[in-house]
């Protein structure tokens, strides 16, 4: 009798337990997403960042951070009003035209300056990024 009960339980167990669904490999999907979304944007922004580092004077560049690049507009954060004024004057004096020519392949059309901080301390050397 015990063997029949064990047999019956095995048969019932076979019908009650469903096999786990098998999923396709995630690697190719993630790689395709990376190539489609991340890699292209990274190459554009890296090109712009390199040109920014070359053309903007180093003492002024350390007070700036490239915040975003959307629809051809590069948004740059500047940590103080004095540096914002200096950078705006440089852009008006011809630096913006140089950037636009150097980054034409990346689709840069305009540079927008915005006051703000990307670090938590009082000085840019005190690098503790904020994630607001």
N, C-alpha and C positions, 0 to 999 in steps of 0.2 A: 504494500500500500504506500509506503514511503517513497518508493521509486516512481510510482505513478504520480504522486503529488509533486515530486521534484521535476518530473518530466513536464507536467502541466504548468508549473511555475516558470520553467525555462521557455516554453512556448508563449505564455502570456507576456513574459519579459521581452521577448523578441518583438511582439507587436506594440508594446507600450513604449519602449525606448526607441526614439528615432535617431538615426545617425546625425552627427553634427554636419551642418552644411559646409561644403568645401568652397572656399573662396579662391579667386584667381590670385596670382602673384601680385603683390603690391609694388614691388620694385620698379617694373617698367612704367606703371602709372605715375609714380612719384617722379621718376626721371623725366618723363614727358612733360609733366607739370612744371618741373624745374626749368627745363629748356624753354618752354613756352612762356612762362610768366616771370621767373626770377632772373635767368641768365641774360635775357635781352635788356631788361631794365638795369641790371647791374653794370653791363658794359657801357650803356649810355651814361649812367651816373658816374662811373669811374672815369670816363673820358672827360666829363665836365669837371669833376673834382681835381683831376690832374691839371687841367688848364687853369682852374681857379688858383691852385697852389703856385703855378708858374707866373701868372699875371698879377695877382694881388700881392702887394708887399708883405713880407713875413711878419713884421710887427703888427700890421693891421689884420692879417689873416688869422692870427692866433685868437683874435677876439670875435671871430665869426664861425658859424657852423651852417653847413648846407642842410636845410630842413627837409625840403621836398622838391620834386620835379614833376609837374603835372601840366599837360597840355601846352608844353613849350615854355612854361613859366618856372624859373628857378627861384625858390623862396629861400632867403638867407637870413638866419638869426644873427643879430649883432647885440653884444652884451651891454653896451652903454651908449648914451646919447652922443657923446663926443666921438666915439668910433663910428657910429651910424652917420653922423654928419661928414666925417672925413671920407668914409667909403662912398657916400652919395656924391660928394664932390669929385672923387676919382672916377666914378661911373659916368658922370656928366662930362668930364674932361676927355673921355674917349675910351676908357677901360671897358665900358659896356659894348662898344662897337667891336673892340678886339675880341672880347669873349664871344660875341655873336658870330663873328667870322670863324674863330677857332673851333666853336662847337656847333657849327651849322649842320654837320652830319648827325649830331645827336638830336637835332630838332629844337635847339634853344632859340627862343624868340624874345624873351624879356627876362630881366632880373628884378625881383621884388625884394626889397629890404624890409625886415621886420624887427622891432626891438624885442629882446627876450634872452633868456638864459637857458643853456642846455646842461648846466652844472649846478650843484647845490651850494657850493662854497662862495666866498666873496671874490676870489680871483680865478681866472681861467686855469692857473696852475693847479688849483685844488679840484682835481677832476673826480667828481662824484656825480655821474649822470643822473638826471631826474627822469622819471617816466610818468608824467602826468597824463 
